[in-house]
Amino acid sequence: MPENVRSNSVYYHGDCTCKKKEVSTTVVIQCANCIDNSHMHFQCGETPAECTCSMTIIQHLICKTCALIRDHIDALKEELDGLLYTVEYEIKQYMDCNDKIDRIKKISVELQHCNRKLLENLVRPPE
């Protein structure tokens, strides 16, 4: 595959212009019966022929730089969710929340910087 292939994505404005690496990923798709009956892969039917679970290897391109940024965004969002939940409770209990509110502000700025980096990588590759 070419090094700088771009593709559409409903979740992002587009793929970055960074140099990509081709990787293999094993994907397992459980059949409806295994999902509905809480079985593990290939255990729903009396015979394997009755189970339509499938396993395949796909090839795709990734950018390690942008993938790390997206992983960091996900971690920040999880931390933010936890903070917002506890701040709401603590405010109702008339507790001091200044440290948590300060952290929420820092997360907000950090998320903005991560988004800026991803958007910049849409326009020009990182140095």
C-alpha positions in Angstrom: 0.0 0.0 0.0 1.2 3.6 -0.6 2.7 5.3 2.4 0.4 8.4 2.6 -3.1 7.0 1.7 -5.9 9.1 3.0 -9.4 7.7 3.7 -12.7 9.1 4.9 -13.8 8.7 8.5 -17.0 9.7 10.2 -15.2 10.2 13.4 -12.4 12.4 12.3 -12.0 15.2 9.7 -9.8 12.9 7.8 -6.7 10.9 8.1 -3.4 12.6 8.8 -0.8 13.3 6.2 1.8 11.5 8.4 3.8 8.6 7.1 1.8 5.4 7.8 2.8 1.9 8.7 1.0 -1.2 7.3 0.0 -3.5 10.1 -2.0 -6.7 10.5 -4.8 -7.1 13.0 -6.8 -10.2 13.8 -10.5 -9.5 13.9 -13.0 -11.9 15.5 -16.7 -11.5 14.6 -19.0 -13.4 16.9 -22.2 -14.8 15.6 -25.6 -13.6 17.0 -26.1 -16.9 18.8 -22.8 -16.7 20.7 -23.5 -13.1 21.7 -27.1 -13.8 22.8 -26.1 -16.8 24.8 -22.9 -15.4 26.3 -20.7 -18.1 24.7 -17.1 -17.7 23.8 -16.0 -17.9 20.2 -17.1 -21.1 18.3 -19.1 -22.5 21.2 -22.8 -21.8 20.4 -23.8 -24.8 18.3 -23.6 -28.5 18.8 -21.3 -28.6 15.8 -18.9 -26.0 14.5 -21.0 -25.8 11.3 -23.8 -24.3 13.2 -21.7 -21.5 14.5 -21.0 -18.6 12.1 -18.3 -16.9 14.1 -15.4 -15.9 12.0 -11.8 -14.9 12.5 -9.8 -13.0 9.8 -6.6 -11.0 9.5 -7.0 -7.5 8.0 -4.3 -5.2 6.7 -4.6 -1.5 7.4 -2.5 1.6 7.7 -1.8 3.4 11.0 0.0 6.4 12.1 1.7 5.8 15.5 2.0 9.6 16.2 -1.7 10.3 15.8 -2.8 7.0 17.3 -0.9 8.0 20.5 -2.6 11.4 20.5 -6.0 9.7 20.1 -5.2 7.3 22.9 -4.3 10.2 25.1 -7.5 12.0 24.3 -9.5 8.8 25.3 -7.6 8.7 28.6 -8.3 12.3 29.3 -12.0 11.9 28.5 -12.2 9.0 31.0 -10.5 11.1 33.6 -12.8 14.0 32.8 -15.9 11.8 33.2 -14.7 10.7 36.6 -14.0 14.2 37.7 -17.3 15.5 36.6 -19.1 12.8 38.4 -17.3 13.4 41.7 -17.5 17.2 41.4 -21.2 17.0 41.0 -21.5 14.8 44.1 -19.1 16.9 46.2 -20.7 20.2 45.3 -24.1 18.8 46.5 -22.3 17.9 49.7 -20.9 21.4 50.1 -17.3 20.1 49.8 -14.3 22.1 48.4 -13.8 21.1 44.8 -11.2 23.7 43.8 -8.5 21.1 43.0 -10.8 19.0 40.9 -12.1 22.1 39.0 -8.5 23.2 38.4 -7.8 19.7 37.0 -10.9 19.9 34.7 -9.6 23.3 33.3 -6.1 21.7 32.7 -7.8 18.7 30.9 -9.7 21.1 28.8 -6.6 22.9 27.7 -4.8 19.6 27.1 -7.7 18.3 25.0 -7.5 21.5 22.9 -3.8 21.0 22.3 -4.3 17.3 21.3 -7.1 18.4 18.9 -4.8 21.1 17.5 -2.0 18.5 16.9 -4.4 16.2 15.1 -5.8 19.0 12.9 -2.3 20.2 12.1 -1.4 16.6 11.0 -4.3 16.8 8.5 -2.6 19.7 6.8 1.1 18.9 7.1 3.0 15.9 8.4 4.9 16.3 11.7 8.6 17.0 11.5 
